Structure formats: C-alpha cells, structure tokens
Amino acid sequence: MTTTDKVIQDLLLRETIGISKYGVTPDKANLTHRQWLQHAYEEALDMAIYLKQAMSKEYYAQNGNFNKPLLPAVLTYGLLFDKSKMEWITIEATNYNEENSPIAWAVRQGRTCMSKFSGRFDYEPSPSSRDNDFFNEYRFNTPEEAARRWNETIQEK
C-alpha cells in the first residue's frame, strides 16, 4: 500500500467517524463560511499543541532538559507592504545563539536586505557567500536598531 493509499484510507475513516459523530458529511453540513473557518482554526491550534508536545518529548529524549527551546523563535516585524513589488519590507531575526535567542537582525525586502550604512537595499547573497564585511554592513544587533535605521532611510527619501 502506498503512502497516498494510506492517506486516502485515513480520510475515509475520518469521514466515517464524522458521520457517526455529526450525522452528515462535511458537504451536507449546514455551516456558514465563518463557522468552517472557526473549525479549521481550532484544528490548527490543536495541531500546534500536538507538534509542540512531540517536539518537546523528542528534545528531552535527545538533550535531557526542557530549559532550551527546540527551535529558535521566528521573529519578523512587518514594516511596509510595497504594492509595486507585491512584497513586504520586514525586520527579521537572522542569527541565533546556543539558547536559540536572536543575536542578529536584517531589514529585508524579497531577496534584498538593507545596508545599515547607506540605507540602500542590495541583493542578499546565499549564506555560504556571506563574509564578515557582509554581516557588518547588513546585520543589526537589535530589532530597535534596525527600525531606527529604517525610519532614517524613509525620512531621507
């Protein structure tokens, strides 16, 4: 049996459980669009809890403590949506220490990042091509430092 066959089998089983629980299939349920979104949102929250629990158990099994998070926080702040390029300009955490706390930040737009010296957005090279000069020019120590430089840049224009 292929993986796809197994997924189809699981879907059919879920439909059978749903019919026994609710008395109808989803296509016959009389729910509003908002109610469907609410159900999907609640399922996504449940999934996040299941994933976090599984990750915590895996981390504990490998490392023996819960003090250090398994994954770094993904921190992104939206600054502006550029409609002409259909892209967000963001401040993003880019590097993390051993405790998975952010230690470097970038102002990004698409595949470019902002120079803290000129305020210009330049192409961001692949990670293996970034050297100390790149980090000195295109990385900020805090999101506040990045935001200050962004504000200076837009005031200069």
C-alpha positions in Angstrom: 0.0 0.0 0.0 1.4 3.4 -1.0 1.6 6.4 1.3 -1.2 8.0 -0.8 -3.3 4.9 -0.4 -2.8 5.2 3.4 -3.8 8.8 3.4 -7.0 8.0 1.4 -7.8 5.3 3.9 -7.3 7.7 6.8 -9.6 10.2 5.0 -12.3 7.6 4.6 -12.0 6.6 8.2 -12.3 10.3 9.3 -15.4 10.7 7.2 -17.0 7.6 8.8 -16.1 9.0 12.3 -17.6 12.4 11.3 -20.8 10.8 10.0 -21.2 8.9 13.3 -20.4 12.0 15.4 -22.3 14.7 13.4 -24.8 12.7 11.3 -23.7 14.2 8.0 -20.6 14.6 5.7 -19.0 18.0 5.5 -20.6 18.7 2.1 -24.0 18.3 3.7 -23.3 20.2 6.9 -25.2 23.5 7.1 -22.4 25.7 8.4 -21.5 29.3 7.4 -18.2 30.2 5.9 -17.2 31.8 9.3 -18.1 28.5 11.1 -15.9 26.5 8.7 -13.0 28.9 9.3 -13.5 28.6 13.1 -13.4 24.8 12.9 -10.3 24.9 10.7 -8.7 27.4 13.1 -9.4 25.2 16.1 -8.0 22.2 14.3 -4.8 24.2 13.5 -4.5 25.1 17.2 -4.8 21.5 18.2 -2.2 20.5 15.7 0.2 23.2 17.1 -0.2 21.7 20.5 0.4 18.2 19.3 3.5 19.3 17.4 4.9 21.2 20.3 4.4 18.2 22.6 6.1 15.9 20.2 9.0 18.3 19.7 9.4 18.7 23.4 9.5 14.9 24.0 12.0 14.5 21.2 14.2 17.3 22.5 14.1 15.9 26.0 15.0 12.4 24.8 18.0 13.9 22.9 19.2 16.5 25.4 17.7 15.7 28.8 16.2 19.0 29.7 13.4 21.4 28.7 15.3 24.7 29.5 16.4 25.3 25.9 13.7 25.6 23.2 13.9 23.1 20.4 13.5 25.6 17.7 14.5 29.3 17.7 11.7 31.9 17.8 11.0 33.1 14.3 10.7 36.8 14.7 9.5 39.0 11.9 8.1 42.5 12.1 6.3 43.9 9.1 7.3 47.5 8.3 5.6 48.2 5.0 3.9 46.4 2.1 5.4 47.6 -1.2 2.5 47.3 -3.6 4.7 47.9 -6.7 6.7 44.8 -5.9 4.0 42.9 -4.0 6.5 42.3 -1.2 6.7 43.1 2.5 9.6 45.0 3.9 10.4 43.3 7.2 12.7 43.2 10.1 13.7 39.6 10.7 15.8 37.7 13.2 18.6 36.0 11.2 21.1 34.5 13.6 20.6 32.8 17.0 22.9 31.9 19.9 23.1 28.5 21.7 20.0 29.3 23.7 18.2 30.0 20.4 17.8 33.7 21.2 18.1 36.1 18.3 21.5 37.8 18.1 21.3 39.4 14.6 18.6 41.1 12.6 18.1 42.2 9.0 15.8 44.6 7.2 14.6 42.6 4.1 12.6 43.0 1.0 12.3 40.0 -1.1 15.8 38.8 -1.9 17.4 42.0 -0.8 18.5 43.4 2.5 19.2 47.0 3.7 22.7 48.3 4.4 22.9 49.9 7.8 25.4 52.4 6.3 23.7 53.6 3.1 20.1 52.5 3.8 20.1 51.0 0.2 18.6 47.6 -0.4 21.1 45.2 -2.1 20.9 41.6 -3.2 21.4 39.2 -0.3 23.9 36.5 -1.2 23.5 32.9 -0.3 24.5 32.0 3.3 27.8 30.4 2.2 28.8 33.6 0.4 28.3 35.9 3.3 31.5 37.1 5.0 32.3 39.4 8.0 32.1 42.5 5.8 28.6 41.5 4.7 27.5 40.9 8.4 29.0 44.2 9.5 27.1 46.1 6.8 23.7 44.2 6.6 23.0 42.9 10.1 21.8 44.8 13.1 22.3 43.9 16.8 18.7 44.5 17.8 15.3 45.0 16.0 15.2 48.5 17.5 18.5 49.4 15.8 17.1 48.0 12.5 13.8 50.0 13.0 15.8 53.2 13.7 17.8 52.9 10.5 14.7 52.1 8.5 13.0 55.2 9.8 16.1 57.3 9.0 16.0 55.8 5.5 12.4 56.7 4.7 12.8 60.2 6.2 15.8 60.7 3.9 13.6 60.0 0.8 
